[in-house]
Amino acid sequence: MGKHPSCPFNPLLANAFFRAGYIESWGRGIEKISHECREHGIGALLYDYSMSGLMLTFQANPQHLISALGPEDARRVLGEKVGEKVGESLTPSQKRILLLLRQNTRLSALELAEEVGISSRKIEQNIARLKESGILRRIGPAKGGYWEVLK
């Protein structure tokens, strides 16, 4: 998952896409995909190297399905009971935020953003959702206060 040389399956085709401007740089695809998944609260990718290449499997975020399809269609797609409980489920970013705040109750949004690997704006949005859900509470002022994880 670290830096590595790019080995396109079809170098001639990859070069044509690069010259046409569809590829901005070599060897950053997985890094960019992972970053976007974290930004959008999508669970960890599953990597499969067993075939002659690489296959990525994305895990749908039930909250995204509900907002895109509606509760009834999301229930059919997921094949399980989906309702208010899905709205209460935590994204990987939210779980990481809670874990970090249990370890250090005085972390700032900027420090959380660096640790979780998402923007400070996304941290603030996640914190707002956690507070609305009754999972997280701020004690004291913005400067000098601390976080309390309730659940």
C-alpha positions as CSV (number, residue, x, y, z in Angstrom):
1,M,0.0,0.0,0.0
2,G,3.1,2.2,0.1
3,K,5.0,3.8,-2.8
4,H,5.4,1.3,-5.7
5,P,6.2,1.4,-9.4
6,S,3.2,1.5,-11.7
7,C,2.8,-1.6,-13.8
8,P,-0.2,-1.1,-16.1
9,F,-1.6,-4.2,-17.7
10,N,-1.5,-2.5,-21.1
11,P,1.3,0.1,-21.1
12,L,0.4,1.4,-24.6
13,L,-3.3,2.0,-23.6
14,A,-2.2,3.5,-20.3
15,N,0.2,5.9,-22.1
16,A,-2.6,7.0,-24.5
17,F,-4.8,7.8,-21.5
18,F,-2.0,9.7,-19.9
19,R,-1.3,11.8,-23.0
20,A,-5.1,12.5,-23.3
21,G,-5.1,13.8,-19.8
22,Y,-7.2,11.0,-18.2
23,I,-4.3,10.0,-15.9
24,E,-2.7,12.8,-13.9
25,S,0.2,10.8,-12.4
26,W,1.4,7.2,-12.3
27,G,1.1,4.9,-9.3
28,R,-1.3,7.0,-7.2
29,G,-4.6,5.3,-8.1
30,I,-5.0,3.1,-4.9
31,E,-3.9,6.0,-2.7
32,K,-6.5,8.3,-4.3
33,I,-9.3,5.7,-4.1
34,S,-8.6,5.0,-0.4
35,H,-8.6,8.7,0.4
36,E,-12.0,9.3,-1.3
37,C,-13.5,6.3,0.5
38,R,-12.4,7.7,3.8
39,E,-13.8,11.1,2.9
40,H,-17.2,9.6,2.1
41,G,-17.4,7.2,5.1
42,I,-17.1,4.1,3.0
43,G,-15.7,1.1,4.8
44,A,-12.2,-0.3,4.2
45,L,-11.5,-1.7,0.7
46,L,-11.0,-5.4,0.3
47,Y,-7.9,-6.1,-1.8
48,D,-7.6,-9.4,-3.7
49,Y,-4.2,-10.2,-5.3
50,S,-5.1,-13.9,-6.0
51,M,-5.8,-13.5,-9.7
52,S,-3.3,-12.2,-12.2
53,G,-3.9,-8.7,-11.1
54,L,-5.6,-6.6,-8.4
55,M,-9.3,-6.6,-7.6
56,L,-10.9,-4.0,-5.2
57,T,-14.2,-4.6,-3.5
58,F,-16.1,-1.6,-2.1
59,Q,-18.4,-2.0,0.8
60,A,-21.6,0.0,0.4
61,N,-22.4,2.4,3.2
62,P,-26.0,1.7,4.3
63,Q,-26.6,5.4,5.1
64,H,-25.7,6.3,1.5
65,L,-28.0,3.6,0.2
66,I,-30.9,5.0,2.2
67,S,-30.4,8.5,1.1
68,A,-29.9,7.5,-2.6
69,L,-32.7,4.8,-2.8
70,G,-35.0,5.5,0.2
71,P,-35.6,3.2,3.1
72,E,-37.8,0.7,1.3
73,D,-35.5,0.1,-1.7
74,A,-32.4,0.1,0.5
75,R,-34.1,-2.6,2.6
76,R,-34.6,-4.7,-0.6
77,V,-31.0,-4.2,-1.8
78,L,-29.5,-5.0,1.5
79,G,-31.8,-8.0,2.1
80,E,-32.1,-7.2,5.8
81,K,-34.1,-5.0,8.1
82,V,-33.0,-1.5,7.5
83,G,-34.6,1.5,9.2
84,E,-33.7,3.9,12.0
85,K,-30.9,1.6,13.2
86,V,-28.9,2.2,10.0
87,G,-29.0,5.9,10.7
88,E,-27.5,5.1,14.1
89,S,-24.7,2.9,12.8
90,L,-21.3,4.4,12.8
91,T,-19.0,5.0,9.8
92,P,-15.4,3.9,10.1
93,S,-14.3,7.5,10.5
94,Q,-16.7,8.0,13.3
95,K,-15.5,4.8,15.0
96,R,-11.9,6.0,14.7
97,I,-12.9,9.5,16.1
98,L,-14.5,7.9,19.1
99,L,-11.5,5.6,19.7
100,L,-9.1,8.5,19.6
101,L,-11.3,10.6,21.9
102,R,-11.4,7.8,24.4
103,Q,-7.6,7.8,24.4
104,N,-7.3,11.6,24.6
105,T,-10.4,13.7,25.5
106,R,-8.7,17.0,24.6
107,L,-7.9,16.4,20.9
108,S,-8.8,19.2,18.6
109,A,-10.6,18.8,15.2
110,L,-7.3,19.6,13.4
111,E,-5.5,16.9,15.4
112,L,-8.4,14.4,14.8
113,A,-8.2,15.2,11.0
114,E,-4.5,14.4,10.9
115,E,-5.0,11.1,12.8
116,V,-8.1,9.9,10.9
117,G,-6.9,11.1,7.5
118,I,-9.9,13.2,6.5
119,S,-10.4,17.0,6.3
120,S,-11.1,19.0,9.4
121,R,-14.5,20.0,7.9
122,K,-15.4,16.2,7.7
123,I,-14.3,15.8,11.3
124,E,-16.7,18.6,12.3
125,Q,-19.5,17.0,10.4
126,N,-18.9,13.7,12.0
127,I,-18.7,15.2,15.4
128,A,-22.0,17.0,14.9
129,R,-23.6,13.7,13.9
130,L,-22.1,11.9,17.0
131,K,-23.4,14.7,19.2
132,E,-26.9,14.5,17.6
133,S,-26.9,10.8,18.2
134,G,-26.1,11.3,21.9
135,I,-22.8,9.4,21.6
136,L,-20.5,12.4,22.1
137,R,-20.7,15.5,24.3
138,R,-18.5,18.5,24.7
139,I,-17.8,19.6,28.2
140,G,-16.6,23.2,28.7
141,P,-15.6,25.7,26.1
142,A,-14.1,25.1,22.7
143,K,-10.7,26.0,24.1
144,G,-9.9,24.4,27.4
145,G,-12.8,21.9,27.4
146,Y,-12.8,18.2,26.6
147,W,-14.9,15.5,25.0
148,E,-17.0,12.9,26.7
149,V,-17.7,9.6,24.9
150,L,-21.1,8.5,26.2
151,K,-21.6,5.1,24.5
